[in-house]
Amino acid sequence: MPCSDGGYHDSPVQYRDNPEVKERLDRATRLLCSLCKLMSHDEMTHQTSELQVWWAKHQVEDQKREAAEIKAQVKKKAAAAKKREKTKQRKAGLAKLSSKEREALGL
């Protein structure tokens, strides 16, 4: 009998619709990933073809996820820098106004 996580054998469950099942699958994936990272290439070649295929696909997925995370971080930093620059320009513009001009603008 194949190994399992010990849950939900009698009915098919969509993990996306069930947070408990999704968490169990995510945890199992994290554990398996951690173990595979510890294996050398030679050790991996002695594993089942099912694990080797899963690991190859998982590494590609990880690279895509990491690239997306880096892209999101860069985008977030760029937005923050743009906001800081806009605030700096606003302050510089306001500094050029006299107190009467600021009062007239309601500032």
N, C-alpha and C positions, 0 to 999 in steps of 0.2 A: 504494500500500500504506500502511495506517495506521502511524503511529509506534508504537514499542513500547520497552520497556526493554531489549530485546535478549536476553531469556531465555525459556525454556519455550514454544516455539512448537508443538511436536509433541504435547503432552499437556496436558489440563486439570489444573491444580494448585489445590488448596484452600489458599489462603494461610494460613488459620488453623492448618493442620496442618504448615506448613513455615515455620520461623522465617526462613530465608534469603529466601524469597519475600515474607513479611510485611515484613521490613526493607526490601527493595527498593521495595515499594509505599508504605510509610510515608515513605521518603526521597523518592520521586517526588512524593508528596502534599505534603510539606513544601516542596519546591522550587517546585512549581506554585503553592502558596498564597503563598509569598514573592513570586513574580513577579506574581500577581494583585493583591496588596496594593500593588504599585508602580504599577499602572495607575490612571489616572483613570477616572471613570465614562464619560466620552466615549470613551476608548481601549477600554474594555471593550465598549461597544456596537458596536465595529468587529470584534470577535472572533467566532468561530463561535458559533452558538447552543448547540452542545454544551458549549463552555467557559462560556458565560454561565449555562446551567442548572446545570452542575457548581459554579460559583463561588457562585451563590445558595444552593444546598443546603449547600455546604461552610461558608458563613458561618453558616447556621442551626445546623449541627452544632457549629461552633466556639463559638457563643454558649451552646449547651446544655452543652458540655464545660466551658467556663469557669465557668458558673453552678454546675455540679456540683463543680468544684474549689474554688470560693469557699465553697460550703456545707460541704464536707468540712473546709476550713481552719477555718471558724467552729466546727464541731462539735468539732474537735480542740482548739481554744483553749478552748472551754467545758469540755471534759473535763479539761484541764490546770488550769484555774482551780478547778474543783470539787475536784480532787485536792489542790491547794495549800490550799484552804479546809479540807478535811478534815484535812490534816496540821496546820494551824494550830490547829484545834479540839482535835485529839488532844493536841498539846503543851500547850495551855492547860489541858485537863482533867488531864493528868499533873502539871502544875505545882502543882495544888491538893492533890495527894496528899503525904502525909508519906513519908519514906524507908521507914518500916516498912510503910506501905500499899503502896508500890511493890514492896517486897521480897515481901510476901504475895501480890501478883499475879504475881510472877516477872518483874518489869520491872527 
